[in-house]
């Protein structure tokens, strides 16, 4: 994995339980401008293999990006288990639960 990938994965490992960050926010913390799509690719390719907390990464508008029937329900359940309040539509208050 590239230096950029390593930096983003390091940031993803640091997201505390009960907090969420946007794809772009994770990249920005890693020093990667405009890296939201890179974060998404890393999560898609490496989250299971590397044990990354994929469920703590959401869209910058506070919504779960995964569609119903395609991971939405699991992500919502995992976030709620950590105390994150998620609306039925999949929205999280980033001011309250953002990292």
CORCORLIN-V40767 format. One record per backbone hydrogen bond with DSSP energy under -1.0 kcal/mol. CO is the residue of the C=O (numbers start at 1). NH is the residue of the N-H. E is the energy in kcal/mol with one decimal. If there is no record, write none. Layout:
co = <CO | CO>
nh = <NH | NH>
e = <E | E>
//
This chain:
co = <2 | 3 | 4 | 5 | 6 | 7 | 8 | 9 | 11 | 12 | 16 | 20 | 21 | 22 | 23 | 24 | 25 | 26 | 27 | 28 | 35 | 36 | 37 | 38 | 39 | 40 | 41 | 42 | 43 | 46 | 47 | 52 | 53 | 54 | 56 | 58 | 59 | 62 | 63 | 67 | 67 | 71 | 72 | 73 | 74 | 75 | 76 | 77 | 79 | 80 | 87 | 90 | 91 | 92 | 93 | 94 | 97>
nh = <6 | 7 | 8 | 9 | 10 | 11 | 12 | 13 | 14 | 15 | 19 | 99 | 58 | 26 | 27 | 28 | 29 | 30 | 32 | 31 | 39 | 40 | 41 | 42 | 43 | 44 | 45 | 46 | 47 | 50 | 52 | 54 | 56 | 57 | 21 | 23 | 62 | 92 | 59 | 70 | 72 | 75 | 76 | 77 | 78 | 79 | 80 | 81 | 84 | 83 | 90 | 64 | 87 | 94 | 97 | 98 | 20>
e = <-2.8 | -2.4 | -2.5 | -2.7 | -2.1 | -2.0 | -2.6 | -1.9 | -1.1 | -1.0 | -1.5 | -2.2 | -2.1 | -2.4 | -1.8 | -2.7 | -2.1 | -1.1 | -2.8 | -1.7 | -2.4 | -2.2 | -2.4 | -2.5 | -2.6 | -2.4 | -2.4 | -3.0 | -1.7 | -3.2 | -1.6 | -2.4 | -2.0 | -1.7 | -2.3 | -1.1 | -2.0 | -3.0 | -2.8 | -2.5 | -1.7 | -2.6 | -2.6 | -2.4 | -2.7 | -2.5 | -2.5 | -2.1 | -2.3 | -1.6 | -2.1 | -2.1 | -2.6 | -1.0 | -2.9 | -1.6 | -2.3>
//
